[in-house]
Amino acid sequence: MIDKSEIVVVNERLYHLGIKNGDIADNVFIVGDPARAIRVSKEFDTIECEISNREYLTFTGTYKGIPVSVIGTGIGTDNIEIALVEAFIAHEFDLKNSTRNSDCSAMTFIRLGTSGGVQSDITPGTLAIASYAIGLDSTGIYYDQPPEDEIVERIEAAADEILTEATPSTSRFKGKIIPYASKASAEITEALVKQATKHGVAFEVGITVSSPGFYGPSSRFIDGLTNTLPNIKDSLSKLNIEGLRVLNMEMESSLLFHLCSQMGYRAGTICTVISASTEHDAIVDYDEAIGNTIDIGLKALVELNKTN
C-alpha cells in the first residue's frame, strides 16, 4: 500500500503548473482561456507572480487588498483536475519532502467562464450562476465520495434516465453515458447572486452541464460524423428538480465542484451564456460578454472576504 503522496516536482516546482509553495493565493479564479487569465490579472492591484508552463498560465497578486490568483487552465475537466490537485499540493504540502501540512486554510475557487445556452427563454448575454453541475465527463468518477445532498442524487438519477432514453436503441453506447452530479458551495452561489442583483445584471441560477467535448458531446452536427445523442441540449432542458433546471453547457464545473468538495474547499461558477439553445454556431460578442462575468466574480470575491 502506498502511504507517501506521489507528487511530481521538477526543479522545485510542480510538474504541470510550474508553481512552488507560496505561488498560489487562498482565493483563485479559474478560467479556461489563457487570454482571459491575462484579462482578469489586469484587474488586480498588484501582480507578484506570473508563471507560464505548458498550457497553464498563473498570476498571483492582490485585488482590493485580498490575495488572489487566476489560473488559465485550458479546456476540459482533465485540465481542471491537474490544476486543482497541484494548487492543493502547493497550498498544503511541503514540496521538499511531499508531506502534508496541518491546519491549512481552506481555499476558494471561482470559475469565470463562457457557455452555450440550453433553455429557449435564456437570451445570450445572461449570466448563468451554477448551484449544481452535471458531469458528462468521466474524470470525476475517479474521486470517490458520497453525494453532497439529496438533490445531487436526484439530479444524477434524472439525468441518467433522460440520456438513456434520448440515445437511439440502435446505438452501441445506449445506457453507457452515465452522468454524475456535484454541488457548488452555497456561500459562493449566494455571493454571485447578491452582486449580480445589486448591479442589475441579468442572471439565472440553476444547473450547469459539463461536457467532455465541444462538438459531438454537445450534439453539434458535423457532416460525416455521427452523434450518439441527437439533441442533448433539448433532452436535458427538460430536467427539473424542485425548480432547478439545466441552464447551460460548458466543460469544467462538474469536476471543480466535485473535487473541491473532497478537498474541503469552496467552489462556484459564473458563466456568460454566449449562444442560444438552438444556434450552435452563433455567439454574442465575446469581449463584451465576458466583461460582466469577470466584474461580478471580482465583486463576489470581495463579498466573500468580508465575512471571513
Secondary structure, 3 states (H helix, E strand, C coil): CCCCCCCCEECCEECCCCCCCCCCCCEEEEECCHHHHHHHHCCCCEEEEEEEECCEEEEEEEECCEEEEEEECCCCHHHHHHHHHHHHHHHHEECCCCEECCCCCCCEEEEEEEEEECCCCCCCCCEEEEEEEEECCCCHHHCCCCCCCHHHHHHHHHHHHHHHHHCCCCCCCCCCCCCEEEECCHHHHHHHHHHHHHCCCCEEEEEEEECCCCCHHHCCCCCCCCCCCCCHHHHHCCCEECCEEEEEEECCHHHHHHHHHHHCCEEEEEEEEEECCCCCCCCCCHHHHHHHHHHHHHHHHHHHHHCC
